[in-house]
Amino acid sequence: MRNVQRPATTRPPINHPGRRRGIATVCREERALVEFALTWLPFGTIANEHLWVEFGMTPSRYVDRLAEALEGPVRRTLHPETLQELKRFVSHQMIERRRRNQQH
């Protein structure tokens, strides 16, 4: 019998986080949303033109997506204080949006 080499598998190893059943991996977009927010957090708001350039999103859509991301797997990658600070930022942005909508 001949010794035939099998081609290397392209699947991640069994212990790879993406292969574990029931555990979602952090997607790049969610990580980018969080990193962008952390950059702008000291200023208390995000310049709209930067959102368009980076993500092609309105401020409202960005805040909604960031809120969703903070409830997903990315939250496990953040320090608890950072997570709380980001959640306060999102909450403040949503309150401001409601206030602006009520004035119009």
Residue pairs with C-beta under 8 A, 6 or more apart in sequence:
11 19
12 18
12 19
13 19
17 23
17 25
18 25
23 73
24 72
24 73
25 73
26 72
26 73
26 74
26 77
29 65
29 69
30 69
30 72
30 73
30 74
31 74
31 77
32 54
32 55
33 55
33 62
33 65
33 66
33 69
34 66
34 69
34 70
34 74
34 78
34 86
36 46
36 54
36 55
37 46
37 66
37 86
37 89
38 82
38 86
40 46
40 47
40 50
41 85
41 86
41 89
44 89
44 92
45 93
46 59
46 62
48 58
48 59
51 57
51 58
51 59
51 62
55 62
55 65
57 65
59 93
59 97
60 97
63 90
63 93
63 94
63 97
66 86
66 90
67 90
67 94
70 83
70 86
70 87
70 90
75 83
78 86
